[in-house]
Amino acid sequence: MKNLIFEQCHRHFDDIVAIRRDIHQYPEIGFDVHRTAGIAADALRALDIPVRTGIGRTGVVGDLEVPGASKRIALRADMDALPIQELTDVPFKSKIDGKAHLCGHDAHTAMLIGAARILSHLRADLKMHVRFIFQPSEEVWPGGAPAMIADGALEDVDEIYGIHVFPLFAVGEYATCIGPMLAQSDTFQITITGRGGHAAFPHITVDPIVIGAQFVTAAQSIIARNVNPLDSAVVSVTQLHGGDADLQNGLTGAALNVIPPKVLIGGTVRTLQSSVQKNVRSQLERLLAGIANAHNAAYTFDYQEGYPVTYNHEPCVNTVLSAAKGLVGADNLVFPMTPALGGEDFSYYSQKIPACFVMVGAGNEARGIVNMCHHPQFDIDENCMIYGMALLASLVAD
């Protein structure tokens, strides 16, 4: 079966690359993935696979039915891009300013189309039904997965699998682990309100810049001094705004002799355990309250819980390991993969039914393909799509 699957992967490879590049040039954000969803739906219809569109607003679900089968496996791909300017020089770079496929969802969609072609070719030999799930809005909270689930994407599904290209692993490698694999990804937004005034008379102001700076510095101690060193957690402050500067043009024209009345601070918290998440959240607000009160400033603290932990169920992981070993051998498996603190809305599926998420190596150091997802120069070695298609097909065919 391995040879037959790889033969089919190579047979369809050029066309799947062309599909990926076409999607890459016309990225779509969030639930606004009508063009990409249309490509996926048309590809399934061409294989005589019944299709339902408009699932989870703009998602696509196709069911390959196998006579006599009693089990149904779902394979999921996300379709949306990022609101980022692409800075690569590839000939198929994004044609839409401010939008780009810099997380590999274009490849995920193309690989699932490829897997559908392979499994359709092998349909007479399959022992289980297959559901192909093309999901919108993975990048934008609250994610497209809850909407897909609400519209029945998991009805009658026994297990679900998802893949993600990962440039930190080489082409031909797979990585996964049992249990928590990706983090709960929360965000916070803070307003510190003081009393503005002339910078030459700071004693009659309540300076939110100084207060904000103290908070940002002190927040780093939460992980170092309030979280068990054996637990994983991240607190990253990613936004700090105060004053009247035009952030696009630096400080040109800004009033540098004015203490502003307030600052805005934002960031993210990443955790793998509920108890750690609750502790970090509590410590953040306690620290903010203490610093603000000490300086007679007011504050608001808006904490948004994001995607939950992506959890891999052991039986599904074993299925992946068996399929992956059959394709590339044990030496090309990164197992157990060290859990990462990125977030994924595949987590919502894994809360409902047995699931496994797998990283597919997409890096090529010799060609300079090493930039991580969401980097403006992110790219993949497209040969990785052979291995992505092969794994998805093997999870069903074997």
N, C-alpha and C positions, 0 to 999 in steps of 0.2 A: 504493500500500500504506500509506503514511504516514497518509492521510486515513481509510482503513478501520480502521487500528489505533487511532487517536485516537477515532474514532467508537465503537469497541467499549469503549475505556477509559471514556469518558463514560457509556456505556450501563450499565456495571457499577459505576460509581464509588460511588453511594450504598450499594450492598450491600457493597462492599469496605470502605468506611468503617465500616459497621455491624459487620462481622467484626472489623476492627481494634479497635474500641472494646469489643467483647465480650471479646476476648482481653486487652485492656488492664486490664479490671476484675478479671480472675481470673488474675493472673500466677503462673507456675510456675518453679521454680528448678532449674538443673542438668539431670539426667536425669529429673526428676519432672515431665514435661510431658505427662502422659497426656491431659488435657482438650484441650490445644492440638493435640496430635498427632491426636486424634480428629476435631477440626474439619477439619484438613487432609485426613485420609484420607477423610472423608465428602464433602468438596468434590470430590476427585478421582473418587470412585466415582460421584458424580452426573453426571460428564462421561463415564462409561463408560471411564475410564482405569484399567487394572489397577493394584492397589495392593499393596505389601508393607509390613507394619507390624513393629514390633519390631526394626528395623534399627539397629544401634548402640545397642541396648537399647530406646530409645523413639522412634527416628526413623521417618520415613515416606518411602518411595520409590514414585513412580508413573511408568510408562512409556507415553508416547503413541507408538504404533507407526505408522509411515508405510510403506505398501506400496512396495517397490522401493527404499527408502532404504538407503544403505550407511554413513552417518555418524550418530553420536549425540552430541547436545549436552546437557550437564547444566546445570540452573539450580538454585542453592542458596539456601535461606533458613534462618536460625536462629530458634529458637522460644522460647528461655528468657529469663527476666527477671533482675533483680538483687535482692540482699538489701539494699534501700535503702527508706527511708520516702519516699513521694511527697509533695511539698509544693505541687503545683499546685492550682488551684481548678476544673479542668475537671469537667463533670458526670459523666464516665465514669471518674473517677480510681479507682485501685486500691481494691478492697474488702478487701484482705488486708494487715494491718499488717506492716510490715517487708519487703514484697515489692512491686516495681513495675517496669513496663516503661519504664525510663528510658534505654534505648539504642536503641529503635526496632525491636526484634525482632518486636513485635506487627505493625508496619507491613510488615516484610519478609515475614512469613508471609502476611498478607493480600494483598500485592502479587503473591506467587508464585501464590496461588490465582486472582487476577485474570488473570495471564498464562496460566495453564492454561485458563481459560475462553476467552480470546481465541484461543489456539492451537488449542483444540478446535474452535472455530467455523471456523477457517481450515484445518482438518486436510486437506481435499481438495487444498489448494494447497501444502502443505509438501513440502520435498525431503529432510528429515532427521528421524530419530527424536528425541524429546525426553524427557529424564529429569528429573523434578521431585524435588528432594531437600529434605526438611524435617528439619533437624538439631537435636538437643537440645544443651544444655550448652556453648555457645560461651563463656560467661562464666567457667566454672569449669575451671581446669586439672585434668587434661590435655586437656580439651576433648572435644567429641563427635565431631569429624571423624575422629580415628584409629579410633574404634569403628565409625563408618559405613563407613570404607574397609575395615576388617577383615571386615565383613559383606557386602562386595561392592558397595557403592554406586557405585564407579567402574568396575565390570566392563563392558567393551565401550563405554566412554565415550571420545570423542575429544578433547573440550574441555569445560571447565567455567567458568561465570561466576557471580559473586556481586555483590550490590549492598548498599550501606549508606546509610541516610539520614544527612545531614550538615548541621546547622543553620548552619555557617559559610559555606555557599553558599546562594544564593537558589533558590527553587522555579523549575524550568525549566533549571537548570544541571546539567551532569555534569562529573565530574573523575576523571582517572586518569593514569597514567604508565607508561612502560616500565621494567622492572627492579624493584628494591626499592621497595615502596610503603608498607609498614608494617613496624614493627620486630620484632626478636626481643625478647620481653618476659620477662626473668628476675626472680627475687625472691631476697632474702637475709634470713636471720634470724641474729642474733648474740646471744650471751649473754656478758656480761662479769662475772666473779665476783671480788670483792675480799674484804674483811673488814669487816663492819659494826661499828657501835658508837655511842657517844654523840657527838652532833654537837659537844659542847663539848671533846671530846678527839680531834680528827681525826688527830693525829699517831700514834695507836696503831691507826688503821684503814687500810684500803686502799679509798679512796673510788671506787666504780664510777660514781657520778654524774659526777665530774670527768673520769674516764677516758672515759666515754661521750660527754660533751660535746666533748672534744678530738677524738675520732674523727669525730663528726658534722661538726664544723667542717672538719677536715682532709680529709674525704672529698670536699668540694667542689673541692679542688685537683686531683683526679684528672683531671677533664675539662679544667680550665684548663691543666694543666701536663704531662699524660701522654698526651693524645689530640691527634692532628693537628687543628688548627683547621678544616680542610676536611672532616673526618669528623664524622658525627652520632653523639652519644651523650648519655645522661642518666643521672645517679645521683641518685635522690631517696630520702632517708630519710623514711619516712612514719609510723614508730612509734618511740616512746622511752618506756619504762616502768621506773619504779623506785620503791621505797617501797610504802606500804600504802594509798594513796588509792583511794577508790571513784571511778572515772573518770566515772560518771554524776552524781555529786554534788559534784565538785570536791574541794577539800582539807578539807572539813568532817569533823572527827573524825580526820584523819590525824595521825600522830606526826611533827611537824615538827622534833623534836630528835633524830631517829634517822638515822644514815647506813646505808642498806640494804646488804645483802651482795652484791646483784647488780642489774644492769639488763638489760633486753631491748631490742634495737634491730632494726627491720625496714625494708625498703624495696625499691625496684625499680631495675633496670638496663635501659636500652633502647638497642639498637644496630642498625645496618643492615648491618654487616660482621662476619664471623666473627673476623677478626684483631683488630678493635677490641673485640669482646666478650671474647675471651680476655685481652687486655691489661687491660681494666677489672676483670675478675674477679680477676686476679693482683694488681693494684695495691690493690684493696680489702683482700684478705687480708694482703698485705705491710704495709699501713698499720696494720691492726688489730693484727697481731702486734707491730709496733714499739712502738706506744703502750701496749699491755697489758704487754709485757715491761718497758718502762721504769718501770712503776709496780708491778711484782711482782704483777700480776693474771693470772688465768687467763681463757681465752675459748674459745668454740666458734663456728665459722663454717659455717653451712649455706647453701649456694648452690644454688638450684634453677633449672635452665634451663627456660624456658617455651616458648611458641609460637615457632617459627622465623620468619624473615623472610617476609613475604608478597610473592611475586615475580610480576610480571606479564610474560607472554611476549609478545614483539612481535607475532606474527601475530594473537593474540587481541586485543591492544590495538587493532590496525588494524581488526579486525572491529567492536569497540566504537565506534571513532571514526567509521567509516562509518555505522553505525546511528544514532549520536547526531547526526551532522551532518544526516542525513536527517530527523530528528525536530525539532531545535531550531536548526539552523544552527551554523556554526563559531563565531560570536560568543558562544554560550552554552556553549562547551566550555572548561573549565579544564585545559589541556594544554600542556606537561606539568605535572601537579600536583606541588608540592613534597612529597616523601615525609614522612609523619608518623610519630611515634614511639609511636603506639598499637599494640597487638598484636591479632592475629586468627587464629583457628584455621583459617580458610580457607587459611592457608599450607600446611597439610598436603596439601590437594588440589593446590596449585600445585607441590608437590614431586613429585607423581606423574604429572601430565598437563599439557598446555598449559592456561593459565588466565588470567583477568583479573578483577580486583576493581575496582568502580566506586563512587564516591561520588555519591549523588543529592541535589542541593540540596533542603533541607527548611526553610530559614530564612525568616523574614519579619520584617524589622526594624520595619516599621510596626506590626505586631501584637505586638511584644515577644518574638517567637519567635527567640531568639538564644542560649539556654543550650546549652552543649555536652553531649554524651552523658555520662551518669552524674551529671549535676547533679540535685539533688532537684526542681528546677523545669523539667527538660527537657521539651520538647514539640516537635511538628512541625506545620508547615502541611500539613494533610492533602491539599491539592492536589498535593503532591509525589508522591502515590501514582499519579496519572495518568501522570507521567513515568517512575516506576519500572516500572509495568506495561508501558508503551509500549516502554521499552528492552528489557526481558526478552523481550517478544514479537518485537520487531524483530530481535534477535540470531538468532532462528530463522527468522522469516518472510521476511526479506530475503536 
